[in-house]
């Protein structure tokens, strides 16, 4: 098979795909023959790697990136916001968002007062375009200690296992309510372990990811 023209190399696409799959708890076998929406796809590198494996990926980002990181012209690339996806209801089996949707806020929202509204709107759109039973895998949000703290409770010392566990538990509890209100039946949180935890925390400052199930 002749590889289609790309603005990134096969090696770069494979590296991106490995990071996505590892940090979002996915395997190619789960995605084989499925329709997948990559929200915040940037240069569509994940789509590149997915095509070679029979996985149908639609890449979405808020605008077209120019220069060295421009998506290939033959990518299945759509310019759209996470809170207003131009797709039919029940169109995808999986949606993924790696360090994108939840780590960003659209211009029409005020970060200081409307971040949670943005998160809920983004989750509602993901739920709408997913088929029943579909899954949305996404990395941690921008919710911080001040938002997650309950009253004047004592918080574990930062940069400790106890603090990481506290953040994960509180963020999960907080988001679970929002996700169910947005149309998901369940929100799972998965904590990285072993070398995966060390790498994700060092490279992306992440300790966990979420899976919302419609």
Rosetta blueprint (number, residue, H / E / L):
1 X L
2 X L
3 X L
4 X L
5 X L
6 X L
7 X L
8 X L
9 X L
10 X H
11 X H
12 X H
13 X H
14 X H
15 X H
16 X H
17 X H
18 X H
19 X H
20 X H
21 X H
22 X H
23 X H
24 X H
25 X L
26 X L
27 X L
28 X H
29 X H
30 X H
31 X H
32 X L
33 X L
34 X L
35 X E
36 X E
37 X E
38 X E
39 X E
40 X L
41 X L
42 X L
43 X L
44 X L
45 X H
46 X H
47 X H
48 X H
49 X H
50 X H
51 X H
52 X L
53 X L
54 X L
55 X L
56 X E
57 X E
58 X E
59 X E
60 X E
61 X E
62 X L
63 X L
64 X L
65 X L
66 X L
67 X H
68 X H
69 X H
70 X L
71 X L
72 X L
73 X L
74 X L
75 X L
76 X L
77 X E
78 X E
79 X E
80 X L
81 X E
82 X L
83 X L
84 X E
85 X L
86 X L
87 X L
88 X L
89 X L
90 X L
91 X L
92 X E
93 X E
94 X E
95 X E
96 X E
97 X E
98 X L
99 X L
100 X L
101 X H
102 X H
103 X H
104 X L
105 X L
106 X L
107 X L
108 X L
109 X L
110 X L
111 X H
112 X H
113 X H
114 X H
115 X H
116 X H
117 X H
118 X H
119 X H
120 X H
121 X H
122 X H
123 X H
124 X H
125 X H
126 X H
127 X H
128 X H
129 X H
130 X E
131 X E
132 X E
133 X E
134 X E
135 X E
136 X E
137 X E
138 X E
139 X E
140 X L
141 X L
142 X L
143 X L
144 X L
145 X H
146 X H
147 X H
148 X H
149 X L
150 X L
151 X L
152 X L
153 X L
154 X L
155 X L
156 X L
157 X L
158 X L
159 X L
160 X L
161 X H
162 X H
163 X H
164 X H
165 X H
166 X H
167 X H
168 X H
169 X H
170 X H
171 X H
172 X H
173 X H
174 X H
175 X H
176 X H
177 X H
178 X H
179 X H
180 X H
181 X H
182 X L
183 X L
184 X L
185 X L
186 X E
187 X E
188 X E
189 X E
190 X E
191 X E
192 X L
193 X L
194 X H
195 X H
196 X H
197 X H
198 X H
199 X H
200 X H
201 X H
202 X H
203 X H
204 X H
205 X L
206 X L
207 X L
208 X E
209 X E
210 X E
211 X E
212 X E
213 X E
214 X L
